[in-house]
Each structure stands twice: as C-alpha cells, then as structure tokens.
Amino acid sequence: MVGPISRRDRDTANRRLKMGFVALVAGSAGLVTLSVDPTPVQFFGALVGGALVSILLLRYVIGILDQLRKST
C-alpha cells in the first residue's frame, strides 16, 4: 500500500522539476544557436540567456499557480 508523500520528498521532486525545466530551455537555446555555427562565446551566451529566460518564465508560472491555489 502506498502512503502519502512526505513534505521533504515533495520539495525534492519540485526542485528537480524546476532544475529540469531550466536545463531544458537553456539547452534548447544552445542547440538552436548551434544551427548558425556560433563562436564559443555566442554559444555560452545563448546558454546563459536561455537559463535567465527560463528562470523568469518559471517564476511567472509559479506565481500564477500560487494565485490559483490560494483562490480555491
């Protein structure tokens, strides 16, 4: 029988999901940059830019979800 998920396990899963999202978006930005033969600086700039954009997007989505959770 399966019991409820502990708070610690839930926090760990949420943290891993957030890190995976950031890695996915940042990696995608880097891979798109590879299609135009970038310099190493441009490639790493795209990775950093993708990471920043994904963090901002993640904060925005989490903010909306928190508002929805509090309203119900």
KAMOVEN-V26681 format. One record per pair of residues at least 6 apart in sequence whose ideal C-beta (glycine too) atoms are under 8 Angstrom apart, sorted by sequence separation. I is the first residue (numbers start at 1). J is the second residue. D is the distance in whole Angstrom. If there is no record, write none. Layout:
{{I	J	D} {I	J	D}}
This chain:
{{5	13	8} {38	46	7} {33	42	6} {34	43	7} {33	43	5} {30	43	6} {33	46	4} {32	46	7} {30	46	5} {29	46	5} {30	47	4} {29	47	6} {27	47	8} {29	49	6} {30	50	7} {26	47	5} {29	50	3} {26	48	8} {28	50	7} {27	50	7} {26	50	4} {29	53	7} {25	50	5} {26	51	4} {25	51	7} {25	53	7} {26	54	6} {22	51	6} {25	54	3} {24	54	8} {22	54	5} {25	57	7} {21	54	6} {22	55	6} {22	58	7} {21	58	6} {18	58	6}}
